[in-house]
């Protein structure tokens, strides 16, 4: 139901059992007068949670990215419904429709609703992004990889204002841009926490283990995004995302290290003014704003406590030790399918690092080599086939390169932990 009609806004959550999805469910649970869940999708690694979410919110449809999980989820749905009992009309409520595979997730993404939150992790979220946009849904985008890899394909499909950012940095920029006219914007300033290895040299990064990389100083995220934060690849992806979302040239997008992660990003205007958005590092704030956009959701998360002392620091990024942002900027300027190659190579390298087959510093080294070798479409029209081909090529090339640079590290992250973030 359209929120303009005065009733709750219908929401579809993709990646509902992952970090963003769970926090989105918390926002919705506390604002049932504002939001109603109609569909859910997840990877299928946590069928119990997916089923309990579906029964709690009365979802009409659920989908699992991994088809073998369907039977388990159906059993979990029946068990969750039994546990819910006959309270408040639940006894007569039918179980949700169950879909499977990437096509099933895409079908849920196009399900009748007002807003789709795409919190699927990685390139696999592209199909859902295209499906939601094609169906005319407002897209609350936490899956930055689909916009970056899809590039002009995604941007060309979206009507003005149809994509609302969920990333805290881009949510901050969207809020700051309300303070001026488009022609008055001088620069976008993305803030970065610096990850767990701020101020380490390139040589010191060679010995980093997966456990160390997953110990983020501020945010509690899934393993892939946490490693991306440690390498600063995530910030590189966000530079490309900012360019695509806001139409600002790469030369006017800057990254600054802000260790406290309270100022989420800033916009500098032509008169010398800078507007910043600040809040505690709690993703429920940008999630709630994206679900309710352009309106805020009261009490989404606690505000800054101004009764105590605060010290906020800002410093330039060390691009010698952390070249991922520079490489991403170059990939974004090359345009075409080059950003897709950047993202695909990184996903392969992160997997190799988490399984102990690649040194930490090798992640960005291989990404840089893949981007330098990529000869995809530059400018002009990019079709879905072009994006898929670039993604496949970059993954194959990254696997070749990781095979020649195998280096065992003393610890690894098990497969179940890695799956915890992928599509929920």
N, C-alpha and C positions, 0 to 999 in steps of 0.2 A: 504493500500500500504506500503510495507516495506520501512523504511526510507533510507535503503542503496541504493534504487533506485533513490534517490534525491527528491522525492515528500514528501508530508506531511505524518506523521505517523497516522494511523487510531487508534482511541481510543474509548473504551467503558467505560462509567462512571456508576458505581453501587453505589447507595446512592447519586445521583446527587443533591438532594435538601437539603442534610445535610450540615454541616459546611465544611467538607473536599471537598464534591462535588461542592459546590458553589465556593470555592477557586480554585479548579481545572478548573472549567468553566472560571474563570477570567484569569487564566494562558493561557488557550487555546484561549480565545477571543483575547488576545493580541499577539498571535503567530499563526495566521491562516496559515502562510507559513510552520509551523512546525507540526501542529496537525489538524486532522479532526475527528469530533465526528460521529461515526456510530451507536451507541446504548446508551440508557439511561435506568436506572432502579432506582426506589425509593419505599418508603413504600406506598405512595399514600395519605399521609396526606396533601400534598401541591400540588394538581393537577394543579393549575394555573402556578406555577413556573415550574413544570415538562414539561407542554405543551409549555410554552414560550421558555424553553431551547431547546426542540425538534425542534420547528419551526426555532429558531434562527440558530441552528447549522446544520439543515437539517438531523437530525438523521433518520436512516432507520427503527429503531425499538425502542419501549419503553415498559417497563414492570412495573407493580405494584405488590408489595409483597401481598398486601391485595386486593383480587379479587373484593370485592364490590365497589372499587374505579374506576373500569374500565369505567363504563358509564360516570362518572363525568370527567374523564381524556379525554375521546373521545370528549365530549362537549367542554372541555377546549382547546383541540387541534384545533377544528374547529374555535373557537373564536380567538385563537392566530393566526391562518392562515389568518383569515379575517383582523385582526389588522395589520398584516404584509403587506397586500395588494399585489400589483403586482410588487413590486420592485425587480430588479435583478434576474428575473427568478422564483420568488417564486410562481407566479400564476400557473405555470405548474407543480410545484413540488407536488407529491402525499403526503398525510399524512402518517406518519409512521405506520408500523404494530404495533398493540397493543396486548400485552400478559399479563397474570395475574397469580398470585400465585407464590409460591417458584419455581415451575418448569419453569414458565415464566422467572423469574429472572435468573435461571440457563441457560436457552436457550440464553438469552442476553449475559451472561458471556462467552458463547462459540461462539458468533457471530463472523464472519470473521473480524479480526482486527489485529493490531500489538501488542497492549498493553491494558490490562484490569485493570482499577483502581477499586479495591474493597474497598469501603468506607462504606459498610453496617455495622451497629453496632451490636456487640454481636454474639452469637452462630449461629444465623440465616444466617450469611454469609458463613458458611461452605460449603453449597451446591454450591454456586457460585465459591468459591475458587477451589473446586474439578473440577467443570465444566470447568473453565478457564484453569487449568493446564492440564486436560485431552484433551482439544482441542489444546494444544500446544502453547497457548498464553503466552506472557510475563505478569506476574502478578505483578502490582504495589500494594503492600499490605498495606492498612491502617486498615484492619479488622484483628487485631492481634489475636482475639479470635479464628478464624478458624484455624490458624496455631497452637495455643497453645492446643486447644481442640483436633484437628485432629492429632497433634503430628507426630508420625512416618508414619501415613497414608498419611498426606499431604507431609511431607518431602520425603517420598519414591516415591511419584508420580512426584515430581518436578525434572526436569533435572538441572544440575549445572547452576546457573545464571538465572534461569527462574523466581525466586521470587526476586523482588527488593523492599526494604523496603521504606515505606512512613513515618512511625513514625520518628520524628525529631532525636531521640536518635540513632536509628538504621541506619538512613541515615548518621548521623555523623560518626558512626563507620565504615560504608562501605567506606566513603571517607577517613577516617584516615588509613584504612587498605591498601590503595593504596601506603602508605609510607613505606611499609616493606614487607618482605616475611612472609608466614604463620608460619614458624618455628621460627620467631623472635618475635612473639607476646607473651607477658608475662601476661597481664591482659586487660580486657575490663572494663572501668569505666563509668557507666551510671550516668548521672546527674539527679537530681530530684529537682523541685522547692520547695518541702516541703509542697505545698498546702496552704490553708488558715489558718491552725492550727499549723504551725511550732512553736515549743517550748512550746506547751501546754502539760499538764500532762494527764495521762489516766483519772483521775477524772474529769478534765475540759472538756474532750471530751464527757462525758456522756450527757451534756446538749446542745449539738450542734443541731441547727435546719436545715432543708433542705435549707432555704434561705441563711444561713451562709455557708453551705457546697458548695453552687453553686457560691459563690463569690470568684472565683479563682484570685490570685494576679497578674497573668501574661497572661495566655492564655484565649481565648474566644472559648469555646468548648460546645458541647451538654451536657445535664444534667447527663447522665449516666457516661460519661468519666470524667466529672468534679467531681462527687462524688467519682469515683475511684481514682482520683488524691488526693482528700482530705483524703481518707483512706490509701493511698499509695498502694492500690491493683493494680492500673494501673502500678506502678513501679514493683510490683511483677510479673505481666503478662509480662512486658518488659524483665525481667531477663530470664524468660523461653523462650521468643521469641529470645533473643540474643543467647542463647544456641543453639536453633534449626537452626537459620539462619547462624551462623558463626562457629558452631562446637566447641565452646570453653566450657570447663568444668565449672560447676557451682562454683567450688572453685576459679576459675580465673575470676569471674564476680562480680564486686563490685558496690555498689550504694553510691553516695556522694551527699549531699544536696548543691545545687547551686541556691541561691535565685533569682538571676537575670535572669536565663534562657537564657543566651547568649552563654555560652559554652554548646553545646548540648550533647556531650559525648566525651570520650577520649580513646585512645589506648596506653597502656604502652608496650614498647618493651624491649627485654631482655638486652639491653645495658644500660638501665636506662632512655632512652628517652621516653617522652610522647608527642604524637601528639593529639591536640585538634581541633575540628571544632567549629567555633564561627560565629554567625550571629544573627541579631535581632530575637525575638520570633515571626516569621511569617511563617506559615505553607506553604505558596506558594513556599518557597525555596525548601524544601524536596519534595513537590508535583511535581514541575517542573523538578527536577533532576530525579525523578522516571519515569516520562513520557518520558523524553528524554534520559534516561540512555543508555550508560555511559556518554553522552554529557550533558553539562550544558545549561541552557536556559538563555540567557542574559537578565538582567533586571527583573528577576522573582519577586524580591522585593527589597526595599532599603537596602543598606549595612549599616554596623556600621558607625556612624559618629565619625571619629577619631579626629575631631577638638575640641571636648569637653572632660571633665574628665570622667573616668570610674572607678568604684570599683567593682571587682568581688570577691565574697566570696565563700569558700567551707568549709563544716563541715560534720562530720559523722552523719549518720542517727540514731535517737533515736528509737531503736527497741523495747524498753519496751512500749513506748506510741504507736508506729506504727509497730506492728509485722507482717503486711501483707507481707512484702518482705521475711522475714524468712520463713513464712508458704508456700509461693510460691516456694521458693528454695527447701524446703522439698518435695513439690508436684512434682516439676520438677525432682528431684533426684529419686523419687519413679517411675516416668515415667509411661508407660502404659496409662491408662485412668484417672489417678489421676489429671493431670492438667485440664482435662475436668470437673471433679467434682469441682475443685477449682473455675473455671470460672462460672459454672452453679449455684452453691450456691451463689456466689456473685451477679449474675444478679437478683436472687430472693430477696436477702436481700436489694439490692439498691432500688428495686421497693417498698418493704415494708417500707423502710426509707422515700422515697419520698412521700408516701401516709400517713405518720404519724403513721405507725403501728409498728415501730421498732426504738429504740434509735440508734444514730450514732455508738456508740462503739459496739453495738450488731452485726453490719455488719460483722466485722472481727472475732468476737467471734464465730458466727455461721459458717462462712466459715471454721474456724479452726476445729470446731467439725465435720463438714461434711467430711473434708479431713481426719481427724483421723479415722473416721468410714468407709471410703471408702475401699473396697476390690476388686478393679478392676484389670484388666490384668496388670501385672508388667513385662515390658520387652517383648521380643518376638514379634510376629505379632499382630497388632491391626487392626481389621476390622472396617468398618463403623458401623456395627451393635453394636460392642462393645462401640464405642464412643457414639452412640445414646442412648444406654442403660444406660451408666454412666451418661450422661446428664439428662435423665429422673429421674433416682434414686436420683441424687444430688438435683434436683429441688424439688422433692417430700419431701425429707428429710429436706431440708431448709425450705419448707413451714410448715412442722410439727413443726420445732423448732421455727420459727417466731411466730407460733400460741401460743406457750407456753411462749413466751417472749414479748407479745404485750405490748407496752408502747406508749401511745399517746404523741405526741410532739405538741407544740402550733401552728405550721404552716405546710402546706403541699404544694406540687407542683401539679398542675392540670394535668390531663391525656394528654391534648393537648400539654402542654409543654414537657412532657416526650416523646411523640411520635415525637417531632420535630427532634430528632436525629436518631431515629431508621430507618435505610435504607433510610434516607432522609425524 
